[in-house]
Amino acid sequence: MNGRRWPPLLLVVALAALPPGCTADEKPRGPTEAPLPPPVPRAHLRDLTGDVQIKRAIADEWSAARNELPLYENDKVRTESGASAQVVFANGSTVHLGGDSLVGIAESKLRTDVTVLRGRVDATLEKPATQSLSVTTPSATVRAGRKIEFQ
């Protein structure tokens, strides 16, 4: 074959990859995805005493907790023997964790706020007419607000 025919053929192949009517500089870009908004904390830790640790939903390891630490969906909080902490939700509801407890912060799309996996928790609603809290255990769910329901 003649060497003069290859360059036009290659040029045709390269141009065929662009949409009709576009030059290489005008090549349309793929759809741009809007950046995800930053996650909104579901709760904060307060009044920590003793050894309190958290495990982020996106992490594999437990780390030391600190006062006012924000908690997000699917994070876990554990207290060792003799330790305690408070999980304060955005609506002001408070869950008090005693020693040797393990709780998970539930996903916001669920009606549950906290899941007790181990130990004892005490919940406080300072304004039950305007606050609610749902606590789930492996065998029961308790929703508190204007009335308390056991399921």
C-alpha positions, -999 to 999 in steps of 0.1 A, spaced: 0 0 0 9 36 -5 22 54 25 1 85 17 -32 67 24 -25 58 61 -25 92 76 -59 102 62 -73 68 74 -60 74 109 -74 109 109 -108 95 100 -107 70 128 -96 96 153 -124 120 143 -150 92 144 -144 89 181 -158 125 186 -195 132 184 -206 147 151 -199 184 148 -174 185 177 -137 193 175 -112 178 198 -113 210 219 -151 209 221 -154 172 232 -183 170 256 -174 160 291 -192 133 310 -219 142 335 -205 159 365 -217 147 398 -225 172 425 -203 167 455 -220 150 484 -229 172 512 -209 166 544 -226 142 568 -247 157 595 -240 145 630 -268 126 646 -255 131 682 -225 142 703 -207 126 732 -206 144 765 -196 139 801 -171 111 794 -155 93 824 -131 64 822 -123 45 790 -148 54 763 -141 45 727 -157 50 693 -156 30 661 -166 51 630 -188 34 605 -160 39 579 -132 26 602 -120 -8 612 -104 2 645 -117 16 678 -102 49 689 -104 70 721 -134 92 724 -134 128 736 -160 152 749 -182 169 722 -172 144 696 -199 142 668 -214 109 661 -227 99 627 -249 71 613 -236 36 621 -209 48 645 -205 27 676 -197 38 712 -184 15 739 -176 20 775 -153 -2 795 -161 -13 831 -165 17 854 -167 42 825 -197 63 814 -208 87 787 -238 106 774 -250 105 738 -269 137 732 -291 138 701 -299 169 680 -334 171 695 -319 172 730 -327 136 739 -300 120 760 -289 84 764 -267 77 794 -242 48 789 -230 29 820 -199 8 822 -194 -21 799 -219 -9 773 -219 -9 735 -244 11 714 -247 20 677 -260 52 663 -288 42 638 -292 54 603 -314 85 600 -339 68 576 -348 43 604 -371 53 632 -344 41 657 -320 66 672 -297 42 691 -292 4 692 -281 -11 725 -259 -41 717 -246 -46 752 -250 -31 787 -275 -7 803 -286 27 791 -309 53 806 -327 77 784 -338 112 793 -364 134 775 -364 168 791 -393 179 769 -413 148 760 -440 168 742 -414 180 716 -388 153 718 -387 116 709 -362 88 712 -362 53 699 -340 27 715 -336 -8 699 -322 -39 715 -318 -74 699 -352 -83 713 -372 -51 716 -378 -15 705 -388 13 729 -400 46 715 -405 75 740 -421 108 735 -456 118 744 -462 81 751 -439 51 755 -444 22 732 -428 -12 736 -426 -35 706 
